[in-house]
């Protein structure tokens, strides 16, 4: 079969695209693994290429520069977080408030741990980068993160008294934000934040869940007394 232009379609193009996508994924996984123990500024393209088992030119064939690589890592992290949050919401449709809070905290701690290098690099580099591309990337990130965050707050508010009340939704958002800051500070930055407190992941999940539940319980008693 010939195309409308009269030329035969190039054979194997989908396979080439798949290999290209696999190569990019390997490069991103290599970069993320290196970022666990290194700062973004200490990471070189040569290091990434060596870890990924490819040539430096192959890396530059997939990303324009290191900052573009970080954009790709950031997008991959957000896609993973969004999918896992959506899956969680759908599987806990019949769950009560406590179970929902505990599941959200477990997901939050797991995501921060798995992607701690990327989260740290994004926080330290993209938030401070003067480049227009970085500003655009962060603008998109804030929009997506806000949407996901509000979905998580609504997920909790469904099991709260007066769940349609704006104050209830705000309380859920605040409690989630506080727990997120605690988990991110302990996992992503650890002692770099200036605090030597150490918690196992199990302890961190329990403490963040307790933080949320105590705050929401206090909010309910104050704003919706029986």
N, C-alpha and C positions, 0 to 999 in steps of 0.2 A: 504494500500500500504506500502511495506517495502522499505527501502533504500538499496543502493548497498551493505552496510555492513551487511544486514540481520536484522537490528533492525528497529522498527517502529520509524518514525520521532517524536520528542518530541512535543506534542501538546502545543499550546499556546506560543511558543517562540516569534513570532512577537509581541504578546501582551505584553510579558515581556520586550522586547526591547523598545517598545513604552512607557511603564511605566517608564523605566529607563531614556529614553530621556526626558520625562516630569519632572522627579525628578531633573535631571541636570538643566533643564531650570528654574525650581522653585528655585534651589540653586543659579544660576547665577543672577536671578532677585532679589533675596533677597540681595545678596552681592552688586549688583549695587545700590540698594536703600539705603543701609547703607553707601556706599561710597560718596553719595551726601554731607553728613555732617561730614564725618570722613576721616582722612588720612588712607592710606593703612596699615601703621604700627600699627595703633590703632585698626584695625579690627581683631577680633578673629574668629576662626572656630566655637566656641560655639555661638557667636553672630549670625553668618550666619545661623547655624542650627536652632536656636530659631526663627529667622525671617522667615525661609523657612518652619517651622513646621515639622522638621525631626530630627533624632538623629545625633550626631556628627559623629558616625560611618558611617552613610549614606552619609555624605559629603565626607569622606575619601574613600568611595567606588566609588565615581565618579571622584575625583581629588586627586592627590598624595600629594599636599601641597598647601599653600596659593599662592605661585608663579605660580604653575600650574593653579590654579583657575584664576589668573590674565591673563594668556595666553588664557584661554577659553573665558573670558570676552572680551579680546582684539580681538580675532578671530570673536566673535559674533558682535562686534561693526563694524569691517571692512566689514563683510558680509552684514550687514544692510546698511552701507554707499555705498558700491559698487552697491547693488541692487537698492537703491533709486536714485543714480546718473544715472544708466543705464535707469531706468524708465523715469527720467527727460529728458534725451537726446532724447529718442524715442518719447515723447509726445510733444516736442518743435521743431520738425524737420523743421517746416515752420516759426518759430519765428525769429524776428530780434535780433540785438545785445543787445539792451536795455532790452528786455524781457528775453533774455537768462541770462544776467548778474544778473538781479533782481531775477530770479528763482534760480540761483546758490547760491546767497547770502542768500536767504530764507532757502534753504536746509542746507547750511553750519551752519547758526545760530541755526536752529532747531536741527540738529545732535549734535552740541556742547552742547546745553542745555540739551537735553535728556540724553546724555552719559557723562556729565561733570565729574562725579565722576570717571568713568573709564579712561577718557582721562588724568585727573590729576594724577591718580595712575600710569598709564603707564609712563607718563612723569617723575614723581618723583622717580619711582622705577626701571622700566625696563631699562631706559636709563643709570642708574647708577649701576645696579646690576653687580657683577663680575661673575655671574654664566654663564657657557657655554650655558645652555638652554635659558637663557634670551637673550644672544647675538644672538643665532639662531632665536629666536622669532622675535627680532627686525630687523634682516636681512631680514626675510620674510616680515615683516610689511613694511619696506622701499621699497622693491620691488613692493609690491601691491599698496602702497600709491603713489609711483612714477607713476605707470601705470595709476591709476585712475586720478591723478593730470594732467598728460599729455593729457588724454582723455578729461578732462574738458577744458583745454587750447585749444585743437583742436576744441572743441565745440564752443568756442568763436571766434577763428581765422577764422572759416568758414564765419563769417559775417564781417570780416575786409578787408580793401583794401590790395591787394597783399597777399591773405590768404595763399599762398604756400611759402611765403618768410620765411626763418628761423628766421629773426629778429622779424617778426610778432608773430610767435609762442612763441619766448622767451619773448616778451613783455606781452603776455597773461599769461604766466606762472608766471612772476614776479608780475604782478598785482594781480593774484589770491593768490600768496604766501603772499603778503603784507596784503590783506584783511583777509586771513585766520589767520594770526598772530594777527591782531587786534581783530577779533571775539573770537579767543581762549583765548587771554589774558583777555578780558573783562568778558567772560562767565565762563571759566574754573577756572581762578585764581582770577579775580576781584581785590579787594583791597589788596590781598596777593602779587600782583605784585609790590606794592608800589605806585600805582596811584589810587586816590580816584574818578576817573571819573566814572559816572554811566549813563548808557543808557538803555532805554527799548529795548526789542527785535525789536520792530518796528523801533526805531531810529537806532539801530545797523545794521539792514538790509539795511536801506536807506543810512547810512554813508559808509558802505563797498561797496555797489553798486556804489555810487558816486565816491569813491576812484578809483575803477576799471575803470569806464567810463572816468573819467578825465585823467587818465594815458594813456589809450588806445587812447583817442582823441589826446592827446599831441604827442604820438608816431606816429600816422597817419599823423599829420600835419608836423612833423619834418622829417619823413622818406619817406612820400609819398605825398608831396605837389601837389595840383592840378595845 
